[in-house]
Amino acid sequence: FGCRKTAVVGAAVGFVGLLSSSFVSSIEPLYLTYGIIFACGCSFAYQPSLVILGHYFKKRLGLVNGIVTAGSSIFTILLPFLLRVLTDSVGLFHTLRVLCIFVFVLFLAGFTYRPFASSAKDKDGTTKGGNRLSLFSRRKFSPPKKIFNFAIFKVTAYAVWAVGIPLALFGYFVPYVHLMKYVNERFQDEKNKEVVLMCIGITSGVGRLLFGRIADYVPGVKKIYLQVLSFLFIGLMSMMIPLCSVFGGL
């Protein structure tokens, strides 16, 4: 379906899920509205934001990927403080409605994704001077018509990425969910609990930019494998946090 349609539809689904979540009165409907609808919408909106980079950048793709994904680190720094102010002043459900504004911006941003396909001459390398498509080219990109292309799993790099990333993400979000509660239990008088998430955001942003740059300069490095390994390492370290808390309590 292409990056644009996938991102726009995903953002629309996420908007509906988040807005629906703000009208429920018990936790059970949230499993559907927030846990499934909103989550699926975010997933569909997120992936094209990385795929589209390969259509515009080649030589510095690692650095560009780091810059784009560092946006999540910036909001990891800012949002905890914003969310605390919102929840204290207007409550949880009105806070979800405010967050719908961000998702709507994501919906509009999806329309800017314009994939490009190299011409036959570019692929054959016969064009003088290595003609590249202009950033503002209006050439239409026609993705393959086959919706389910299972042959892609024969590509080792893709198979490693498709299996490794979901496994790594099982532990990736553990600190974001449980760390503030742990700090609250451990240091009950501490008011600035959001600082721990801010530190995660800062180190994550620096790491994304640094290793994105390194990936561009190390010859022959398999960026997919590097990404999966880093995610697995982060996931494993994240899963150690609750274990350390348990043994620390004992």
Accessible surface in RSA format (square Angstrom, percent):
REM  Atomic radii and reference values for relative SASA: ProtOr
REM  Chains: A
REM  Algorithm: Lee & Richards
REM  Probe-radius: 1.40
REM  Slices: 20
REM RES _ NUM      All-atoms   Total-Side   Main-Chain    Non-polar    All polar
REM                ABS   REL    ABS   REL    ABS   REL    ABS   REL    ABS   REL
RES PHE A   1   158.40  79.2 114.68  71.0  43.72 113.8 121.94  73.9  36.46 104.3
RES GLY A   2    24.23  29.9   0.00   N/A  24.23  29.9  18.25  50.1   5.98  13.4
RES CYS A   3    11.99   9.1   9.12  10.2   2.86   6.7   1.96   5.0  10.03  10.8
RES ARG A   4    89.06  37.4  88.78  45.3   0.28   0.7  27.09  37.0  61.97  37.6
RES LYS A   5   132.54  64.7 128.97  79.1   3.56   8.5  77.42  69.7  55.11  58.7
RES THR A   6    40.60  28.9  33.70  34.2   6.90  16.4  28.68  38.5  11.92  18.0
RES ALA A   7     3.37   3.1   2.98   4.6   0.39   0.9   2.98   4.2   0.39   1.0
RES VAL A   8    17.75  11.7  17.75  16.1   0.00   0.0  17.75  15.4   0.00   0.0
RES VAL A   9    90.68  59.7  89.32  80.9   1.35   3.3  90.68  78.8   0.00   0.0
RES GLY A  10     0.28   0.3   0.00   N/A   0.28   0.3   0.21   0.6   0.07   0.2
RES ALA A  11     0.96   0.9   0.01   0.0   0.95   2.2   0.96   1.4   0.00   0.0
RES ALA A  12    36.35  33.4  32.73  50.5   3.62   8.2  35.98  50.7   0.37   1.0
RES VAL A  13    53.95  35.5  51.71  46.8   2.24   5.4  53.88  46.8   0.06   0.2
RES GLY A  14     0.91   1.1   0.00   N/A   0.91   1.1   0.91   2.5   0.00   0.0
RES PHE A  15    59.11  29.6  59.11  36.6   0.00   0.0  59.11  35.8   0.00   0.0
RES VAL A  16    84.09  55.3  82.39  74.6   1.70   4.1  83.92  72.9   0.17   0.4
RES GLY A  17     0.00   0.0   0.00   N/A   0.00   0.0   0.00   0.0   0.00   0.0
RES LEU A  18     3.61   2.0   3.61   2.6   0.00   0.0   3.61   2.5   0.00   0.0
RES LEU A  19    63.48  35.4  63.48  45.4   0.00   0.0  63.48  44.6   0.00   0.0
RES SER A  20    39.51  33.4  31.83  42.5   7.68  17.7  17.96  38.3  21.55  30.2
RES SER A  21     0.00   0.0   0.00   0.0   0.00   0.0   0.00   0.0   0.00   0.0
RES SER A  22     2.17   1.8   0.00   0.0   2.17   5.0   0.00   0.0   2.17   3.0
RES PHE A  23   139.44  69.8 107.22  66.4  32.22  83.8 111.59  67.7  27.85  79.7
RES VAL A  24    25.12  16.5  15.56  14.1   9.55  23.0  21.21  18.4   3.90  10.6
RES SER A  25   113.14  95.6  77.40 103.3  35.74  82.3  46.89  99.9  66.25  92.8
RES SER A  26    53.89  45.5  42.46  56.7  11.43  26.3  40.30  85.8  13.60  19.0
RES ILE A  27   104.80  59.6  99.67  74.3   5.12  12.4 100.71  72.5   4.08  11.1
RES GLU A  28   112.09  64.4 104.68  79.2   7.41  17.6  56.63 109.5  55.46  45.3
RES PRO A  29    53.05  38.7  44.03  40.1   9.02  32.8  52.92  43.7   0.14   0.9
RES LEU A  30    40.05  22.3  38.17  27.3   1.88   4.7  38.40  27.0   1.65   4.4
RES TYR A  31   143.12  66.8 138.71  78.9   4.41  11.5 106.33  79.9  36.79  45.4
RES LEU A  32    98.64  54.9  98.10  70.2   0.54   1.4  98.54  69.2   0.10   0.3
RES THR A  33    14.32  10.2  14.32  14.5   0.00   0.0  14.32  19.2   0.00   0.0
RES TYR A  34   100.07  46.7  99.02  56.3   1.04   2.7  58.72  44.1  41.35  51.0
RES GLY A  35    42.65  52.6   0.00   N/A  42.65  52.6  25.60  70.2  17.05  38.2
RES ILE A  36    97.90  55.7  96.03  71.5   1.87   4.5  97.90  70.5   0.00   0.0
RES ILE A  37    49.96  28.4  47.19  35.2   2.76   6.7  49.96  36.0   0.00   0.0
RES PHE A  38    32.30  16.2  32.30  20.0   0.00   0.0  32.30  19.6   0.00   0.0
RES ALA A  39    43.28  39.8  37.19  57.4   6.10  13.9  42.08  59.3   1.21   3.2
RES CYS A  40    58.30  44.1  55.32  61.7   2.97   7.0  12.83  32.5  45.46  49.0
RES GLY A  41     0.10   0.1   0.00   N/A   0.10   0.1   0.10   0.3   0.00   0.0
RES CYS A  42    48.05  36.3  44.57  49.7   3.49   8.2  27.18  68.9  20.87  22.5
RES SER A  43    72.02  60.9  59.03  78.8  12.99  29.9  36.92  78.6  35.10  49.2
RES PHE A  44   115.81  57.9 113.82  70.5   1.99   5.2 115.81  70.2   0.00   0.0
RES ALA A  45     2.03   1.9   0.89   1.4   1.14   2.6   0.94   1.3   1.09   2.9
RES TYR A  46   112.95  52.7 107.00  60.9   5.95  15.5  95.85  72.0  17.09  21.1
RES GLN A  47    61.94  34.6  61.94  45.3   0.00   0.0  37.24  79.3  24.70  18.7
RES PRO A  48     5.70   4.2   4.69   4.3   1.02   3.7   5.69   4.7   0.01   0.1
RES SER A  49    22.15  18.7  20.01  26.7   2.15   4.9  17.09  36.4   5.06   7.1
RES LEU A  50    25.14  14.0  16.78  12.0   8.36  21.0  17.06  12.0   8.08  21.8
RES VAL A  51    75.03  49.4  63.23  57.2  11.80  28.4  71.00  61.7   4.03  10.9
RES ILE A  52     9.78   5.6   9.78   7.3   0.00   0.0   9.78   7.0   0.00   0.0
RES LEU A  53    14.42   8.0  14.42  10.3   0.00   0.0  14.42  10.1   0.00   0.0
RES GLY A  54    20.19  24.9   0.00   N/A  20.19  24.9  18.22  50.0   1.97   4.4
RES HIS A  55    53.62  29.3  32.05  22.3  21.57  55.2  21.57  22.2  32.04  37.3
RES TYR A  56    70.79  33.1  36.30  20.7  34.49  89.8  33.00  24.8  37.79  46.6
RES PHE A  57    88.51  44.3  85.05  52.7   3.46   9.0  88.51  53.7   0.00   0.0
RES LYS A  58   158.90  77.5 135.99  83.4  22.91  54.5  96.53  86.9  62.37  66.4
RES LYS A  59   157.47  76.8 136.91  84.0  20.56  49.0  93.19  83.9  64.28  68.5
RES ARG A  60    75.01  31.5  73.35  37.4   1.66   4.0  30.56  41.8  44.45  26.9
RES LEU A  61    50.32  28.0  50.32  36.0   0.00   0.0  50.32  35.3   0.00   0.0
RES GLY A  62     7.38   9.1   0.00   N/A   7.38   9.1   6.46  17.7   0.92   2.1
RES LEU A  63    43.45  24.2  43.45  31.1   0.00   0.0  43.45  30.5   0.00   0.0
RES VAL A  64    20.54  13.5  20.48  18.5   0.06   0.1  20.54  17.8   0.00   0.0
RES ASN A  65    45.50  31.4  45.50  44.0   0.00   0.0   8.77  21.1  36.73  35.5
RES GLY A  66     4.04   5.0   0.00   N/A   4.04   5.0   3.63   9.9   0.41   0.9
RES ILE A  67    98.75  56.2  90.85  67.7   7.89  19.0  90.95  65.5   7.79  21.1
RES VAL A  68    60.55  39.8  43.35  39.2  17.20  41.5  49.52  43.0  11.03  29.9
RES THR A  69    15.74  11.2  10.73  10.9   5.01  12.0  12.79  17.2   2.96   4.5
RES ALA A  70     9.35   8.6   9.29  14.3   0.06   0.1   9.29  13.1   0.06   0.1
RES GLY A  71    25.98  32.0   0.00   N/A  25.98  32.0  25.78  70.7   0.20   0.4
RES SER A  72    59.62  50.4  45.64  60.9  13.99  32.2  50.89 108.4   8.73  12.2
RES SER A  73     3.97   3.4   1.96   2.6   2.00   4.6   3.84   8.2   0.13   0.2
RES ILE A  74    94.84  54.0  94.82  70.6   0.02   0.0  94.82  68.3   0.02   0.1
RES PHE A  75    92.98  46.5  92.82  57.5   0.17   0.4  92.98  56.4   0.00   0.0
RES THR A  76    25.41  18.1  17.80  18.0   7.60  18.1  10.31  13.8  15.09  22.8
RES ILE A  77    40.00  22.8  39.87  29.7   0.13   0.3  39.87  28.7   0.13   0.4
RES LEU A  78   104.34  58.1 100.06  71.6   4.28  10.8 100.96  70.9   3.38   9.1
RES LEU A  79    46.81  26.1  46.76  33.5   0.05   0.1  46.81  32.9   0.00   0.0
RES PRO A  80    15.11  11.0   7.67   7.0   7.44  27.0  12.74  10.5   2.37  14.7
RES PHE A  81    66.51  33.3  66.05  40.9   0.46   1.2  66.41  40.3   0.10   0.3
RES LEU A  82    69.15  38.5  64.20  45.9   4.94  12.4  68.30  48.0   0.85   2.3
RES LEU A  83    57.83  32.2  57.54  41.2   0.29   0.7  57.81  40.6   0.02   0.0
RES ARG A  84    88.95  37.3  83.59  42.6   5.36  12.8  36.32  49.6  52.64  31.9
RES VAL A  85    91.74  60.4  87.17  78.9   4.57  11.0  91.30  79.3   0.44   1.2
RES LEU A  86    25.71  14.3  25.71  18.4   0.00   0.0  25.71  18.1   0.00   0.0
RES THR A  87    54.83  39.0  41.62  42.2  13.21  31.5  32.91  44.2  21.93  33.1
RES ASP A  88   115.40  80.8  77.89  77.5  37.51  88.7  31.67  74.5  83.73  83.5
RES SER A  89    79.36  67.1  40.19  53.6  39.17  90.2  43.69  93.0  35.67  50.0
RES VAL A  90    66.98  44.1  49.03  44.4  17.94  43.2  58.14  50.5   8.84  24.0
RES GLY A  91    28.56  35.2   0.00   N/A  28.56  35.2  26.43  72.5   2.13   4.8
RES LEU A  92    97.57  54.3  89.48  64.0   8.09  20.3  89.48  62.8   8.09  21.8
RES PHE A  93    73.03  36.5  71.82  44.5   1.22   3.2  71.82  43.5   1.22   3.5
RES HIS A  94    97.06  53.0  96.27  66.9   0.79   2.0  52.48  54.1  44.58  51.9
RES THR A  95     2.64   1.9   2.64   2.7   0.00   0.0   2.64   3.6   0.00   0.0
RES LEU A  96    16.31   9.1  16.31  11.7   0.00   0.0  16.31  11.5   0.00   0.0
RES ARG A  97    75.29  31.6  67.14  34.2   8.15  19.4  31.41  42.9  43.88  26.6
RES VAL A  98    50.58  33.3  48.90  44.3   1.68   4.1  50.50  43.9   0.08   0.2
RES LEU A  99    34.10  19.0  33.69  24.1   0.41   1.0  33.69  23.7   0.41   1.1
RES CYS A 100     5.63   4.3   5.59   6.2   0.04   0.1   5.63  14.3   0.00   0.0
RES ILE A 101   109.95  62.6 106.86  79.6   3.09   7.4 109.87  79.1   0.08   0.2
RES PHE A 102    84.18  42.1  77.61  48.1   6.57  17.1  78.32  47.5   5.86  16.8
RES VAL A 103    15.87  10.4  14.62  13.2   1.24   3.0  15.87  13.8   0.00   0.0
RES PHE A 104    97.66  48.9  97.57  60.4   0.09   0.2  97.66  59.2   0.00   0.0
RES VAL A 105    87.38  57.5  87.15  78.9   0.23   0.6  87.15  75.7   0.23   0.6
RES LEU A 106    69.00  38.4  65.12  46.6   3.87   9.7  67.57  47.5   1.43   3.8
RES PHE A 107    49.62  24.8  49.62  30.7   0.00   0.0  49.62  30.1   0.00   0.0
RES LEU A 108    90.44  50.4  84.43  60.4   6.01  15.1  84.90  59.6   5.54  14.9
RES ALA A 109    39.58  36.4  33.76  52.1   5.82  13.2  39.26  55.3   0.32   0.9
RES GLY A 110     1.48   1.8   0.00   N/A   1.48   1.8   1.29   3.6   0.18   0.4
RES PHE A 111   102.77  51.4  92.19  57.1  10.58  27.5  92.34  56.0  10.43  29.8
RES THR A 112    99.96  71.1  77.14  78.2  22.82  54.4  73.10  98.2  26.86  40.6
RES TYR A 113    32.52  15.2  31.61  18.0   0.91   2.4  20.94  15.7  11.57  14.3
RES ARG A 114    78.25  32.9  78.25  39.9   0.00   0.0  19.04  26.0  59.21  35.9
RES PRO A 115    16.94  12.3  15.83  14.4   1.10   4.0  15.83  13.1   1.10   6.9
RES PHE A 116    19.03   9.5   9.99   6.2   9.04  23.5  10.45   6.3   8.58  24.6
RES ALA A 117    41.34  38.0  30.22  46.6  11.11  25.3  34.84  49.1   6.50  17.2
RES SER A 118    62.64  52.9  47.41  63.3  15.23  35.1   7.71  16.4  54.93  77.0
RES SER A 119    33.24  28.1  24.01  32.0   9.23  21.3  26.63  56.7   6.61   9.3
RES ALA A 120    73.39  67.5  62.37  96.2  11.02  25.1  65.59  92.4   7.80  20.7
RES LYS A 121   140.81  68.7 139.58  85.6   1.23   2.9  83.08  74.8  57.73  61.5
RES ASP A 122    38.52  27.0  16.48  16.4  22.04  52.1  14.21  33.4  24.32  24.3
RES LYS A 123   153.75  75.0 116.09  71.2  37.66  89.7  70.45  63.4  83.29  88.7
RES ASP A 124   105.53  73.9  74.73  74.4  30.80  72.8  18.66  43.9  86.87  86.6
RES GLY A 125    62.41  77.0   0.00   N/A  62.41  77.0  32.07  88.0  30.35  68.0
RES THR A 126    97.48  69.3  65.75  66.7  31.74  75.6  66.59  89.4  30.89  46.7
RES THR A 127    28.98  20.6  15.28  15.5  13.70  32.7  19.78  26.6   9.20  13.9
RES LYS A 128   195.86  95.5 174.99 107.4  20.87  49.7 123.42 111.1  72.44  77.2
RES GLY A 129    87.05 107.3   0.00   N/A  87.05 107.3  46.32 127.1  40.73  91.2
RES GLY A 130    50.76  62.6   0.00   N/A  50.76  62.6  37.81 103.8  12.95  29.0
RES ASN A 131    95.59  65.9  88.46  85.5   7.13  17.2  12.42  29.9  83.17  80.4
RES ARG A 132   213.14  89.5 183.04  93.3  30.10  71.7  66.57  91.0 146.56  88.8
RES LEU A 133    42.36  23.6  18.34  13.1  24.01  60.4  20.14  14.1  22.21  59.8
RES SER A 134    65.45  55.3  52.15  69.6  13.30  30.6  45.34  96.5  20.12  28.2
RES LEU A 135   102.20  56.9  87.68  62.7  14.52  36.5  90.56  63.6  11.64  31.3
RES PHE A 136   159.20  79.6 147.23  91.2  11.97  31.1 147.71  89.6  11.49  32.9
RES SER A 137    19.64  16.6  11.15  14.9   8.50  19.6  13.68  29.1   5.96   8.3
RES ARG A 138   203.90  85.6 172.95  88.2  30.96  73.7  68.86  94.1 135.05  81.8
RES ARG A 139   135.36  56.8 122.12  62.3  13.24  31.5  54.96  75.1  80.40  48.7
RES LYS A 140   182.69  89.1 151.54  93.0  31.14  74.1 101.68  91.5  81.01  86.3
RES PHE A 141    56.86  28.4  41.22  25.5  15.63  40.7  42.10  25.5  14.76  42.2
RES SER A 142    82.51  69.7  56.35  75.2  26.16  60.3  35.17  74.9  47.34  66.3
RES PRO A 143    39.24  28.6  36.46  33.2   2.78  10.1  36.54  30.2   2.70  16.8
RES PRO A 144   114.14  83.2  91.31  83.2  22.83  83.0 103.90  85.8  10.24  63.7
RES LYS A 145   184.67  90.1 161.09  98.8  23.58  56.1 115.04 103.5  69.63  74.2
RES LYS A 146   137.74  67.2 113.90  69.9  23.84  56.8  74.07  66.7  63.66  67.8
RES ILE A 147   115.89  65.9  83.53  62.2  32.36  78.0  89.02  64.1  26.87  72.9
RES PHE A 148   148.91  74.5 134.44  83.3  14.48  37.7 137.34  83.3  11.58  33.1
RES ASN A 149    71.13  49.1  61.01  59.0  10.12  24.4  15.18  36.5  55.95  54.1
RES PHE A 150   146.91  73.5 136.50  84.5  10.41  27.1 137.00  83.1   9.92  28.4
RES ALA A 151    53.76  49.4  43.34  66.9  10.42  23.7  46.28  65.2   7.49  19.8
RES ILE A 152    66.87  38.1  63.89  47.6   2.98   7.2  66.87  48.2   0.00   0.0
RES PHE A 153    99.84  49.9  86.64  53.7  13.20  34.4  87.02  52.8  12.82  36.7
RES LYS A 154   178.84  87.2 146.68  90.0  32.16  76.6 100.30  90.3  78.54  83.7
RES VAL A 155    75.84  49.9  70.92  64.2   4.92  11.9  75.84  65.9   0.00   0.0
RES THR A 156    89.26  63.5  81.67  82.8   7.59  18.1  52.48  70.5  36.78  55.6
RES ALA A 157    28.67  26.4  27.14  41.9   1.53   3.5  27.14  38.2   1.53   4.1
RES TYR A 158    75.19  35.1  71.04  40.4   4.15  10.8  40.95  30.8  34.25  42.2
RES ALA A 159    27.32  25.1  26.38  40.7   0.94   2.1  26.69  37.6   0.63   1.7
RES VAL A 160    54.45  35.8  48.21  43.6   6.24  15.0  53.91  46.8   0.54   1.5
RES TRP A 161    55.17  22.1  55.16  26.7   0.01   0.0  50.48  26.9   4.69   7.6
RES ALA A 162    25.29  23.3  11.69  18.0  13.61  31.0  15.21  21.4  10.08  26.7
RES VAL A 163    88.57  58.3  83.87  75.9   4.70  11.3  87.82  76.3   0.75   2.0
RES GLY A 164     7.07   8.7   0.00   N/A   7.07   8.7   6.84  18.8   0.24   0.5
RES ILE A 165    22.74  12.9  22.74  16.9   0.00   0.0  22.74  16.4   0.00   0.0
RES PRO A 166    70.76  51.6  63.03  57.5   7.73  28.1  67.04  55.3   3.72  23.1
RES LEU A 167   103.90  57.9  93.44  66.8  10.46  26.3  93.44  65.6  10.46  28.2
RES ALA A 168     3.26   3.0   0.00   0.0   3.26   7.4   3.06   4.3   0.20   0.5
RES LEU A 169    62.86  35.0  55.45  39.7   7.41  18.6  55.78  39.2   7.07  19.0
RES PHE A 170   154.03  77.1 129.25  80.1  24.78  64.5 133.95  81.2  20.08  57.5
RES GLY A 171     0.25   0.3   0.00   N/A   0.25   0.3   0.00   0.0   0.25   0.6
RES TYR A 172    24.27  11.3  23.03  13.1   1.24   3.2  16.74  12.6   7.53   9.3
RES PHE A 173   108.51  54.3 108.20  67.0   0.31   0.8 108.51  65.8   0.00   0.0
RES VAL A 174    26.29  17.3  23.67  21.4   2.62   6.3  25.57  22.2   0.72   1.9
RES PRO A 175    10.43   7.6  10.29   9.4   0.14   0.5  10.43   8.6   0.00   0.0
RES TYR A 176    61.15  28.5  44.34  25.2  16.81  43.7  36.28  27.3  24.87  30.7
RES VAL A 177   101.80  67.0  77.61  70.3  24.20  58.3  82.68  71.8  19.13  51.9
RES HIS A 178    96.59  52.8  95.43  66.3   1.15   3.0  58.20  60.0  38.39  44.7
RES LEU A 179    29.06  16.2  28.65  20.5   0.41   1.0  28.96  20.3   0.09   0.3
RES MET A 180    49.08  25.4  48.40  32.0   0.68   1.6  36.62  31.1  12.46  16.5
RES LYS A 181   133.50  65.1 126.20  77.4   7.30  17.4  73.99  66.6  59.51  63.4
RES TYR A 182    77.97  36.4  75.51  43.0   2.46   6.4  53.37  40.1  24.60  30.3
RES VAL A 183    13.58   8.9  13.58  12.3   0.00   0.0  13.58  11.8   0.00   0.0
RES ASN A 184    67.35  46.4  65.98  63.8   1.38   3.3   2.16   5.2  65.20  63.0
RES GLU A 185   107.90  61.9  89.66  67.8  18.24  43.4  41.00  79.3  66.90  54.6
RES ARG A 186   153.91  64.6 125.09  63.8  28.82  68.6  20.28  27.7 133.63  81.0
RES PHE A 187   115.10  57.6 109.32  67.7   5.78  15.0 115.10  69.8   0.00   0.0
RES GLN A 188   144.04  80.5 118.12  86.3  25.92  61.7  30.93  65.8 113.11  85.8
RES ASP A 189   137.50  96.3 115.26 114.7  22.24  52.6  43.38 102.1  94.12  93.9
RES GLU A 190    75.58  43.4  66.48  50.3   9.10  21.7  17.67  34.2  57.91  47.3
RES LYS A 191   166.15  81.1 158.79  97.4   7.36  17.5 104.08  93.7  62.07  66.1
RES ASN A 192    80.24  55.3  76.23  73.7   4.01   9.7   5.50  13.2  74.73  72.2
RES LYS A 193    48.49  23.7  47.78  29.3   0.71   1.7  19.29  17.4  29.20  31.1
RES GLU A 194     5.18   3.0   5.18   3.9   0.00   0.0   0.63   1.2   4.55   3.7
RES VAL A 195    58.28  38.4  58.28  52.8   0.00   0.0  58.28  50.6   0.00   0.0
RES VAL A 196    42.99  28.3  39.59  35.8   3.39   8.2  41.66  36.2   1.33   3.6
RES LEU A 197    15.11   8.4  15.11  10.8   0.00   0.0  15.11  10.6   0.00   0.0
RES MET A 198    53.05  27.5  53.05  35.1   0.00   0.0  35.36  30.1  17.70  23.4
RES CYS A 199    62.74  47.5  60.74  67.7   1.99   4.7  24.44  61.9  38.29  41.3
RES ILE A 200    41.51  23.6  39.21  29.2   2.31   5.6  41.26  29.7   0.25   0.7
RES GLY A 201     0.49   0.6   0.00   N/A   0.49   0.6   0.19   0.5   0.30   0.7
RES ILE A 202    82.00  46.7  78.37  58.4   3.63   8.7  81.11  58.4   0.89   2.4
RES THR A 203    93.93  66.8  82.82  84.0  11.11  26.5  73.02  98.1  20.91  31.6
RES SER A 204    28.11  23.8  15.67  20.9  12.44  28.7  21.74  46.3   6.37   8.9
RES GLY A 205     9.17  11.3   0.00   N/A   9.17  11.3   9.17  25.2   0.00   0.0
RES VAL A 206    91.09  59.9  88.95  80.5   2.14   5.2  89.86  78.1   1.23   3.3
RES GLY A 207    21.18  26.1   0.00   N/A  21.18  26.1  20.24  55.5   0.94   2.1
RES ARG A 208    55.15  23.2  44.11  22.5  11.04  26.3  25.94  35.5  29.20  17.7
RES LEU A 209    73.56  41.0  71.70  51.3   1.86   4.7  71.95  50.5   1.61   4.3
RES LEU A 210    95.15  53.0  89.88  64.3   5.27  13.2  94.90  66.6   0.25   0.7
RES PHE A 211   114.59  57.3 113.19  70.1   1.40   3.6 113.62  68.9   0.97   2.8
RES GLY A 212     9.92  12.2   0.00   N/A   9.92  12.2   8.47  23.2   1.45   3.2
RES ARG A 213    87.23  36.6  87.23  44.5   0.00   0.0  31.96  43.7  55.28  33.5
RES ILE A 214    68.48  39.0  65.53  48.8   2.95   7.1  68.48  49.3   0.00   0.0
RES ALA A 215     6.72   6.2   5.86   9.0   0.86   2.0   6.13   8.6   0.59   1.6
RES ASP A 216    27.21  19.1   0.81   0.8  26.40  62.4   1.04   2.5  26.17  26.1
RES TYR A 217   125.53  58.6 103.65  59.0  21.89  57.0  88.64  66.6  36.89  45.5
RES VAL A 218    69.61  45.8  63.78  57.7   5.83  14.0  65.74  57.1   3.86  10.5
RES PRO A 219   125.80  91.7  98.39  89.7  27.41  99.6 109.64  90.5  16.16 100.4
RES GLY A 220    78.27  96.5   0.00   N/A  78.27  96.5  44.73 122.7  33.54  75.1
RES VAL A 221    44.16  29.1  23.41  21.2  20.75  50.0  30.87  26.8  13.29  36.0
RES LYS A 222   126.87  61.9 120.64  74.0   6.23  14.8  66.24  59.6  60.63  64.6
RES LYS A 223    83.17  40.6  75.19  46.1   7.98  19.0  40.65  36.6  42.53  45.3
RES ILE A 224    62.90  35.8  62.25  46.4   0.66   1.6  62.50  45.0   0.41   1.1
RES TYR A 225    67.92  31.7  67.12  38.2   0.80   2.1  54.27  40.8  13.64  16.8
RES LEU A 226    62.60  34.9  60.56  43.3   2.04   5.1  62.02  43.6   0.58   1.6
RES GLN A 227    54.24  30.3  49.01  35.8   5.23  12.5  24.76  52.7  29.48  22.4
RES VAL A 228     6.09   4.0   6.09   5.5   0.00   0.0   6.09   5.3   0.00   0.0
RES LEU A 229   116.12  64.7 111.71  79.9   4.40  11.1 111.93  78.6   4.18  11.3
RES SER A 230    50.50  42.7  42.54  56.8   7.96  18.3  39.89  85.0  10.61  14.9
RES PHE A 231    34.02  17.0  34.01  21.1   0.01   0.0  34.02  20.6   0.00   0.0
RES LEU A 232    60.22  33.5  59.76  42.8   0.47   1.2  59.76  42.0   0.47   1.3
RES PHE A 233   127.46  63.8 124.91  77.4   2.56   6.6 126.96  77.0   0.50   1.4
RES ILE A 234    75.08  42.7  73.44  54.7   1.64   4.0  74.98  54.0   0.10   0.3
RES GLY A 235     1.98   2.4   0.00   N/A   1.98   2.4   1.98   5.4   0.00   0.0
RES LEU A 236   108.50  60.4 106.62  76.3   1.88   4.7 106.62  74.9   1.88   5.0
RES MET A 237    96.09  49.8  90.93  60.2   5.16  12.3  60.58  51.5  35.51  47.0
RES SER A 238     6.49   5.5   5.02   6.7   1.47   3.4   1.40   3.0   5.09   7.1
RES MET A 239    92.96  48.1  90.08  59.6   2.88   6.9  80.08  68.1  12.88  17.1
RES MET A 240    89.27  46.2  89.27  59.1   0.00   0.0  66.37  56.4  22.90  30.3
RES ILE A 241    53.23  30.3  49.93  37.2   3.30   8.0  52.65  37.9   0.58   1.6
RES PRO A 242    53.14  38.7  48.20  43.9   4.94  18.0  52.83  43.6   0.30   1.9
RES LEU A 243    89.11  49.6  89.11  63.7   0.00   0.0  89.11  62.6   0.00   0.0
RES CYS A 244    76.09  57.6  64.54  72.0  11.55  27.2  30.58  77.5  45.52  49.1
RES SER A 245    33.97  28.7  20.66  27.6  13.31  30.7  19.97  42.5  13.99  19.6
RES VAL A 246    87.41  57.5  78.22  70.8   9.19  22.1  85.53  74.3   1.88   5.1
RES PHE A 247   141.72  70.9 127.28  78.8  14.44  37.6 127.58  77.3  14.14  40.5
RES GLY A 248    59.80  73.7   0.00   N/A  59.80  73.7  33.94  93.2  25.85  57.9
RES GLY A 249    70.19  86.6   0.00   N/A  70.19  86.6  36.95 101.4  33.24  74.4
RES LEU A 250   167.91  93.5 107.05  76.6  60.85 153.0 123.26  86.6  44.65 120.2
END  Absolute sums over single chains surface
CHAIN  1 A    16884.3      14385.5       2498.8      12195.5       4688.8
END  Absolute sums over all chains
TOTAL         16884.3      14385.5       2498.8      12195.5       4688.8
